[in-house]
Amino acid sequence: METNQLLEDTVTVLSVENEKLKRKYFFATKENHQLKQDLKKAIEEIDKLELEYRRLTKMLALYDRGRK
């Protein structure tokens, strides 16, 4: 009987630890998803800024040529 109780206690402890790990995994996965979305938005913004920079650089070059 003591062996059965020990096994039941072990299973209970493992179940509790398993639930804790499931919660940690869920929140880590959720955070990872959010970070990926944030990174995607940042990359899109960088692309827009690079295009704007190239456009302004070309305009400045044309302006400088016109002043000479």
C-alpha positions in Angstrom: 0.0 0.0 0.0 2.8 2.4 0.8 4.3 1.8 -2.7 0.9 2.7 -4.3 0.7 5.9 -2.2 4.3 6.8 -3.2 3.5 6.3 -6.8 0.3 8.3 -6.6 2.2 11.1 -4.8 4.9 11.0 -7.5 2.2 11.2 -10.3 0.6 14.1 -8.6 3.8 16.0 -8.3 4.7 15.3 -11.9 1.3 16.4 -13.0 1.6 19.7 -11.2 5.1 20.3 -12.6 3.8 19.4 -16.1 1.0 22.0 -15.8 3.6 24.6 -14.8 5.8 23.8 -17.8 2.7 23.9 -20.1 1.9 27.4 -18.8 5.5 28.5 -19.3 5.6 27.1 -22.8 2.3 28.8 -23.7 3.5 32.2 -22.5 6.9 31.8 -24.2 5.2 30.8 -27.4 2.9 33.8 -27.2 5.8 36.1 -26.5 7.8 34.7 -29.4 4.8 35.2 -31.7 4.5 38.8 -30.6 8.3 39.4 -31.1 8.1 37.9 -34.6 5.2 40.3 -35.4 7.1 43.3 -34.0 10.2 42.3 -36.0 8.1 42.0 -39.2 6.7 45.5 -38.6 10.1 46.9 -37.9 11.5 45.4 -41.1 8.6 46.9 -43.1 9.3 50.3 -41.6 13.0 50.1 -42.4 12.2 49.2 -46.0 9.9 52.3 -46.2 12.6 54.5 -44.7 15.2 53.2 -47.1 13.0 53.9 -50.1 12.4 57.4 -48.8 16.1 57.9 -48.2 16.9 56.9 -51.8 14.2 59.2 -53.1 15.5 62.2 -51.1 19.1 61.4 -52.1 18.2 61.5 -55.8 16.2 64.7 -55.3 19.2 66.3 -53.6 21.6 65.1 -56.4 19.3 66.7 -59.0 19.0 69.9 -57.0 22.8 70.1 -56.6 23.3 69.5 -60.4 20.8 72.3 -61.1 22.7 74.8 -58.9 26.0 74.3 -60.8 
